[in-house]
Amino acid sequence: MARAEQKIKVKVESPTSEFYVEVKASDKVKDLIKIVKKVWGSDYMLLSHNSVEMKGDQTLSTYGVTNGSVIKVTVFAEEP
């Protein structure tokens, strides 16, 4: 029987706020963006990990996101 993929806990932070979320390394960046939108309510944001801009159709593991990673979020008032 195949083992279920283990969830990892990552910190999502902006210059003014932060929260933790459990995800899978195989989750797509766009799935994380949906979670961030629910928490902060902005449609315009940029996610980065280790100073690399994250693209929505890639997996979190593509960017080396692991348990304890920090995802930086830049939120824009309008479309950049």
A tleap script that builds the chain and sets N, CA, C and O, in Angstrom:
source leaprc.protein.ff14SB
mol = sequence {
  NMET ALA ARG ALA GLU GLN LYS ILE LYS VAL
  LYS VAL GLU SER PRO THR SER GLU PHE TYR
  VAL GLU VAL LYS ALA SER ASP LYS VAL LYS
  ASP LEU ILE LYS ILE VAL LYS LYS VAL TRP
  GLY SER ASP TYR MET LEU LEU SER HIE ASN
  SER VAL GLU MET LYS GLY ASP GLN THR LEU
  SER THR TYR GLY VAL THR ASN GLY SER VAL
  ILE LYS VAL THR VAL PHE ALA GLU GLU CPRO
}
set mol.1.N position { 0.836 -1.182 0.000 }
set mol.1.CA position { 0.000 0.000 0.000 }
set mol.1.C position { 0.880 1.245 0.000 }
set mol.1.O position { 1.834 1.328 0.774 }
set mol.2.N position { 0.573 2.199 -0.848 }
set mol.2.CA position { 1.370 3.425 -0.954 }
set mol.2.C position { 1.131 4.316 0.258 }
set mol.2.O position { 0.014 4.443 0.759 }
set mol.3.N position { 2.207 4.918 0.704 }
set mol.3.CA position { 2.104 5.848 1.830 }
set mol.3.C position { 1.605 7.192 1.338 }
set mol.3.O position { 1.998 7.651 0.265 }
set mol.4.N position { 0.749 7.818 2.111 }
set mol.4.CA position { 0.278 9.158 1.766 }
set mol.4.C position { 1.436 10.134 1.940 }
set mol.4.O position { 2.257 10.010 2.848 }
set mol.5.N position { 1.469 11.100 1.043 }
set mol.5.CA position { 2.533 12.094 1.136 }
set mol.5.C position { 2.376 12.899 2.421 }
set mol.5.O position { 1.276 13.319 2.779 }
set mol.6.N position { 3.486 13.102 3.098 }
set mol.6.CA position { 3.477 13.812 4.366 }
set mol.6.C position { 3.307 15.313 4.147 }
set mol.6.O position { 3.864 15.890 3.213 }
set mol.7.N position { 2.531 15.922 5.022 }
set mol.7.CA position { 2.362 17.372 4.950 }
set mol.7.C position { 3.560 18.059 5.581 }
set mol.7.O position { 4.205 17.527 6.484 }
set mol.8.N position { 3.838 19.254 5.083 }
set mol.8.CA position { 4.909 20.068 5.640 }
set mol.8.C position { 4.300 21.375 6.130 }
set mol.8.O position { 3.274 21.822 5.616 }
set mol.9.N position { 4.932 21.979 7.115 }
set mol.9.CA position { 4.448 23.239 7.674 }
set mol.9.C position { 5.366 24.353 7.180 }
set mol.9.O position { 6.579 24.316 7.391 }
set mol.10.N position { 4.764 25.350 6.516 }
set mol.10.CA position { 5.545 26.479 6.019 }
set mol.10.C position { 5.002 27.775 6.608 }
set mol.10.O position { 3.823 27.880 6.948 }
set mol.11.N position { 5.874 28.738 6.718 }
set mol.11.CA position { 5.509 30.060 7.214 }
set mol.11.C position { 5.290 30.966 6.009 }
set mol.11.O position { 6.134 31.046 5.117 }
set mol.12.N position { 4.159 31.642 5.994 }
set mol.12.CA position { 3.850 32.601 4.939 }
set mol.12.C position { 3.907 33.975 5.595 }
set mol.12.O position { 3.196 34.234 6.567 }
set mol.13.N position { 4.761 34.864 5.060 }
set mol.13.CA position { 4.891 36.168 5.715 }
set mol.13.C position { 4.943 37.310 4.718 }
set mol.13.O position { 5.476 37.192 3.614 }
set mol.14.N position { 4.363 38.427 5.159 }
set mol.14.CA position { 4.446 39.689 4.441 }
set mol.14.C position { 5.173 40.651 5.379 }
set mol.14.O position { 5.491 40.279 6.509 }
set mol.15.N position { 5.442 41.872 4.937 }
set mol.15.CA position { 6.116 42.809 5.848 }
set mol.15.C position { 5.321 43.120 7.115 }
set mol.15.O position { 5.901 43.561 8.107 }
set mol.16.N position { 3.996 42.897 7.101 }
set mol.16.CA position { 3.172 43.291 8.252 }
set mol.16.C position { 2.459 42.136 8.952 }
set mol.16.O position { 1.847 42.349 9.999 }
set mol.17.N position { 2.521 40.923 8.407 }
set mol.17.CA position { 1.757 39.818 8.978 }
set mol.17.C position { 2.403 38.480 8.626 }
set mol.17.O position { 3.275 38.403 7.760 }
set mol.18.N position { 1.963 37.439 9.308 }
set mol.18.CA position { 2.460 36.096 9.003 }
set mol.18.C position { 1.466 35.063 9.509 }
set mol.18.O position { 0.674 35.328 10.414 }
set mol.19.N position { 1.523 33.880 8.907 }
set mol.19.CA position { 0.745 32.737 9.383 }
set mol.19.C position { 1.433 31.466 8.910 }
set mol.19.O position { 2.289 31.495 8.026 }
set mol.20.N position { 1.043 30.353 9.515 }
set mol.20.CA position { 1.589 29.048 9.145 }
set mol.20.C position { 0.507 28.226 8.459 }
set mol.20.O position { -0.676 28.344 8.779 }
set mol.21.N position { 0.924 27.399 7.518 }
set mol.21.CA position { -0.026 26.567 6.789 }
set mol.21.C position { 0.621 25.205 6.524 }
set mol.21.O position { 1.830 25.105 6.317 }
set mol.22.N position { -0.214 24.159 6.536 }
set mol.22.CA position { 0.270 22.820 6.200 }
set mol.22.C position { -0.087 22.529 4.753 }
set mol.22.O position { -1.240 22.672 4.344 }
set mol.23.N position { 0.906 22.123 3.990 }
set mol.23.CA position { 0.749 21.808 2.571 }
set mol.23.C position { 1.559 20.555 2.263 }
set mol.23.O position { 2.270 20.036 3.124 }
set mol.24.N position { 1.446 20.077 1.040 }
set mol.24.CA position { 2.300 18.993 0.561 }
set mol.24.C position { 3.309 19.587 -0.407 }
set mol.24.O position { 2.995 20.544 -1.115 }
set mol.25.N position { 4.501 19.042 -0.448 }
set mol.25.CA position { 5.530 19.542 -1.363 }
set mol.25.C position { 5.078 19.428 -2.816 }
set mol.25.O position { 5.541 20.178 -3.675 }
set mol.26.N position { 4.173 18.488 -3.087 }
set mol.26.CA position { 3.682 18.297 -4.457 }
set mol.26.C position { 2.540 19.242 -4.819 }
set mol.26.O position { 2.111 19.274 -5.973 }
set mol.27.N position { 2.042 20.014 -3.849 }
set mol.27.CA position { 0.987 20.992 -4.137 }
set mol.27.C position { 1.524 22.056 -5.088 }
set mol.27.O position { 2.712 22.377 -5.079 }
set mol.28.N position { 0.634 22.591 -5.898 }
set mol.28.CA position { 1.013 23.647 -6.829 }
set mol.28.C position { 1.046 24.994 -6.095 }
set mol.28.O position { 0.343 25.198 -5.106 }
set mol.29.N position { 1.865 25.888 -6.597 }
set mol.29.CA position { 1.949 27.240 -6.029 }
set mol.29.C position { 0.567 27.898 -6.063 }
set mol.29.O position { 0.199 28.611 -5.130 }
set mol.30.N position { -0.197 27.664 -7.132 }
set mol.30.CA position { -1.524 28.284 -7.232 }
set mol.30.C position { -2.448 27.827 -6.102 }
set mol.30.O position { -3.350 28.570 -5.715 }
set mol.31.N position { -2.242 26.618 -5.564 }
set mol.31.CA position { -3.030 26.158 -4.421 }
set mol.31.C position { -2.692 26.967 -3.168 }
set mol.31.O position { -3.576 27.303 -2.380 }
set mol.32.N position { -1.415 27.275 -2.992 }
set mol.32.CA position { -0.993 28.104 -1.869 }
set mol.32.C position { -1.513 29.527 -2.043 }
set mol.32.O position { -1.909 30.165 -1.068 }
set mol.33.N position { -1.514 30.023 -3.265 }
set mol.33.CA position { -2.031 31.371 -3.529 }
set mol.33.C position { -3.500 31.462 -3.104 }
set mol.33.O position { -3.911 32.475 -2.538 }
set mol.34.N position { -4.293 30.421 -3.367 }
set mol.34.CA position { -5.699 30.413 -2.960 }
set mol.34.C position { -5.836 30.551 -1.450 }
set mol.34.O position { -6.710 31.268 -0.964 }
set mol.35.N position { -4.973 29.865 -0.710 }
set mol.35.CA position { -4.996 29.943 0.761 }
set mol.35.C position { -4.645 31.360 1.207 }
set mol.35.O position { -5.311 31.924 2.075 }
set mol.36.N position { -3.601 31.933 0.613 }
set mol.36.CA position { -3.171 33.286 0.980 }
set mol.36.C position { -4.277 34.296 0.669 }
set mol.36.O position { -4.514 35.211 1.457 }
set mol.37.N position { -4.945 34.140 -0.458 }
set mol.37.CA position { -6.048 35.052 -0.821 }
set mol.37.C position { -7.160 34.999 0.222 }
set mol.37.O position { -7.732 36.030 0.575 }
set mol.38.N position { -7.469 33.787 0.720 }
set mol.38.CA position { -8.514 33.656 1.743 }
set mol.38.C position { -8.117 34.394 3.021 }
set mol.38.O position { -8.963 35.005 3.675 }
set mol.39.N position { -6.844 34.339 3.373 }
set mol.39.CA position { -6.381 34.954 4.620 }
set mol.39.C position { -6.262 36.474 4.475 }
set mol.39.O position { -6.709 37.217 5.348 }
set mol.40.N position { -5.657 36.937 3.370 }
set mol.40.CA position { -5.379 38.364 3.221 }
set mol.40.C position { -6.291 39.087 2.243 }
set mol.40.O position { -6.287 40.317 2.205 }
set mol.41.N position { -7.066 38.364 1.456 }
set mol.41.CA position { -8.078 38.979 0.613 }
set mol.41.C position { -7.609 39.762 -0.598 }
set mol.41.O position { -8.417 40.462 -1.209 }
set mol.42.N position { -6.369 39.680 -0.965 }
set mol.42.CA position { -5.879 40.413 -2.128 }
set mol.42.C position { -5.767 39.499 -3.345 }
set mol.42.O position { -5.371 38.339 -3.229 }
set mol.43.N position { -6.119 40.033 -4.507 }
set mol.43.CA position { -5.961 39.271 -5.743 }
set mol.43.C position { -4.587 39.464 -6.357 }
set mol.43.O position { -4.183 38.701 -7.234 }
set mol.44.N position { -3.875 40.472 -5.905 }
set mol.44.CA position { -2.591 40.821 -6.522 }
set mol.44.C position { -1.459 40.585 -5.537 }
set mol.44.O position { -1.279 41.336 -4.578 }
set mol.45.N position { -0.698 39.523 -5.792 }
set mol.45.CA position { 0.399 39.194 -4.890 }
set mol.45.C position { 1.502 38.457 -5.632 }
set mol.45.O position { 1.299 37.890 -6.706 }
set mol.46.N position { 2.649 38.487 -5.029 }
set mol.46.CA position { 3.817 37.785 -5.559 }
set mol.46.C position { 4.368 36.928 -4.432 }
set mol.46.O position { 4.643 37.433 -3.344 }
set mol.47.N position { 4.531 35.641 -4.684 }
set mol.47.CA position { 5.121 34.731 -3.706 }
set mol.47.C position { 6.549 34.422 -4.113 }
set mol.47.O position { 6.842 34.245 -5.296 }
set mol.48.N position { 7.437 34.358 -3.128 }
set mol.48.CA position { 8.822 34.001 -3.423 }
set mol.48.C position { 9.384 33.136 -2.308 }
set mol.48.O position { 8.968 33.218 -1.152 }
set mol.49.N position { 10.346 32.304 -2.693 }
set mol.49.CA position { 11.050 31.439 -1.752 }
set mol.49.C position { 12.527 31.553 -2.071 }
set mol.49.O position { 12.936 31.333 -3.211 }
set mol.50.N position { 13.330 31.892 -1.077 }
set mol.50.CA position { 14.768 32.106 -1.277 }
set mol.50.C position { 15.030 33.103 -2.409 }
set mol.50.O position { 15.905 32.889 -3.248 }
set mol.51.N position { 14.262 34.187 -2.419 }
set mol.51.CA position { 14.386 35.285 -3.391 }
set mol.51.C position { 14.058 34.892 -4.827 }
set mol.51.O position { 14.417 35.614 -5.757 }
set mol.52.N position { 13.384 33.765 -5.022 }
set mol.52.CA position { 12.985 33.324 -6.362 }
set mol.52.C position { 11.467 33.445 -6.473 }
set mol.52.O position { 10.734 32.895 -5.651 }
set mol.53.N position { 10.998 34.171 -7.501 }
set mol.53.CA position { 9.565 34.331 -7.733 }
set mol.53.C position { 8.954 32.982 -8.077 }
set mol.53.O position { 9.473 32.251 -8.921 }
set mol.54.N position { 7.848 32.660 -7.418 }
set mol.54.CA position { 7.190 31.368 -7.612 }
set mol.54.C position { 6.061 31.514 -8.628 }
set mol.54.O position { 5.244 32.430 -8.528 }
set mol.55.N position { 6.017 30.611 -9.601 }
set mol.55.CA position { 4.992 30.605 -10.652 }
set mol.55.C position { 3.886 29.617 -10.285 }
set mol.55.O position { 4.166 28.526 -9.789 }
set mol.56.N position { 2.634 29.999 -10.527 }
set mol.56.CA position { 1.469 29.236 -10.096 }
set mol.56.C position { 1.369 27.809 -10.564 }
set mol.56.O position { 0.822 26.970 -9.848 }
set mol.57.N position { 1.886 27.497 -11.757 }
set mol.57.CA position { 1.715 26.143 -12.285 }
set mol.57.C position { 2.815 25.175 -11.846 }
set mol.57.O position { 2.786 24.000 -12.211 }
set mol.58.N position { 3.771 25.656 -11.075 }
set mol.58.CA position { 4.860 24.805 -10.576 }
set mol.58.C position { 4.503 24.243 -9.201 }
set mol.58.O position { 3.658 24.797 -8.499 }
set mol.59.N position { 5.146 23.148 -8.822 }
set mol.59.CA position { 4.927 22.594 -7.480 }
set mol.59.C position { 5.824 23.320 -6.480 }
set mol.59.O position { 6.821 23.941 -6.847 }
set mol.60.N position { 5.444 23.225 -5.217 }
set mol.60.CA position { 6.259 23.833 -4.161 }
set mol.60.C position { 7.643 23.196 -4.121 }
set mol.60.O position { 8.637 23.879 -3.872 }
set mol.61.N position { 7.710 21.887 -4.366 }
set mol.61.CA position { 9.003 21.199 -4.333 }
set mol.61.C position { 9.943 21.699 -5.433 }
set mol.61.O position { 11.163 21.634 -5.278 }
set mol.62.N position { 9.388 22.196 -6.540 }
set mol.62.CA position { 10.204 22.769 -7.620 }
set mol.62.C position { 11.110 23.878 -7.072 }
set mol.62.O position { 12.237 24.068 -7.527 }
set mol.63.N position { 10.585 24.599 -6.088 }
set mol.63.CA position { 11.326 25.718 -5.499 }
set mol.63.C position { 12.078 25.328 -4.226 }
set mol.63.O position { 12.616 26.192 -3.534 }
set mol.64.N position { 12.115 24.046 -3.920 }
set mol.64.CA position { 12.851 23.584 -2.741 }
set mol.64.C position { 12.139 23.838 -1.426 }
set mol.64.O position { 12.774 23.876 -0.372 }
set mol.65.N position { 10.821 24.013 -1.478 }
set mol.65.CA position { 10.046 24.247 -0.255 }
set mol.65.C position { 9.985 22.957 0.547 }
set mol.65.O position { 9.569 21.917 0.037 }
set mol.66.N position { 10.403 23.032 1.802 }
set mol.66.CA position { 10.397 21.890 2.706 }
set mol.66.C position { 9.790 22.312 4.037 }
set mol.66.O position { 9.434 23.476 4.219 }
set mol.67.N position { 9.674 21.374 4.960 }
set mol.67.CA position { 9.139 21.680 6.280 }
set mol.67.C position { 9.948 22.811 6.913 }
set mol.67.O position { 11.174 22.737 6.990 }
set mol.68.N position { 9.259 23.853 7.364 }
set mol.68.CA position { 9.923 24.982 8.006 }
set mol.68.C position { 10.315 26.100 7.056 }
set mol.68.O position { 10.836 27.125 7.495 }
set mol.69.N position { 10.073 25.923 5.759 }
set mol.69.CA position { 10.410 26.969 4.793 }
set mol.69.C position { 9.585 28.234 5.046 }
set mol.69.O position { 8.507 28.184 5.638 }
set mol.70.N position { 10.117 29.363 4.585 }
set mol.70.CA position { 9.421 30.650 4.682 }
set mol.70.C position { 9.104 31.125 3.274 }
set mol.70.O position { 9.986 31.239 2.423 }
set mol.71.N position { 7.822 31.398 3.047 }
set mol.71.CA position { 7.369 31.940 1.770 }
set mol.71.C position { 7.097 33.420 1.987 }
set mol.71.O position { 6.281 33.783 2.835 }
set mol.72.N position { 7.763 34.268 1.239 }
set mol.72.CA position { 7.569 35.720 1.337 }
set mol.72.C position { 6.462 36.126 0.375 }
set mol.72.O position { 6.410 35.662 -0.764 }
set mol.73.N position { 5.582 36.996 0.847 }
set mol.73.CA position { 4.478 37.473 0.024 }
set mol.73.C position { 4.549 38.993 -0.081 }
set mol.73.O position { 4.635 39.700 0.923 }
set mol.74.N position { 4.510 39.474 -1.316 }
set mol.74.CA position { 4.370 40.895 -1.568 }
set mol.74.C position { 2.956 41.102 -2.080 }
set mol.74.O position { 2.568 40.538 -3.103 }
set mol.75.N position { 2.178 41.921 -1.355 }
set mol.75.CA position { 0.782 42.173 -1.714 }
set mol.75.C position { 0.709 43.564 -2.361 }
set mol.75.O position { 1.270 44.536 -1.855 }
set mol.76.N position { 0.001 43.624 -3.492 }
set mol.76.CA position { -0.172 44.886 -4.205 }
set mol.76.C position { -1.615 45.351 -4.074 }
set mol.76.O position { -2.532 44.530 -4.049 }
set mol.77.N position { -1.825 46.669 -3.989 }
set mol.77.CA position { -3.167 47.234 -3.897 }
set mol.77.C position { -3.917 47.075 -5.212 }
set mol.77.O position { -5.143 46.966 -5.230 }
set mol.78.N position { -3.163 47.064 -6.321 }
set mol.78.CA position { -3.751 46.865 -7.634 }
set mol.78.C position { -2.797 46.055 -8.479 }
set mol.78.O position { -1.674 45.779 -8.056 }
set mol.79.N position { -3.221 45.675 -9.651 }
set mol.79.CA position { -2.387 44.834 -10.509 }
set mol.79.C position { -1.065 45.525 -10.806 }
set mol.79.O position { -1.054 46.669 -11.260 }
set mol.80.N position { 0.053 44.844 -10.556 }
set mol.80.CA position { 1.371 45.486 -10.769 }
set mol.80.C position { 1.677 45.697 -12.242 }
set mol.80.O position { 2.737 46.221 -12.584 }
savepdb mol mol.pdb
quit
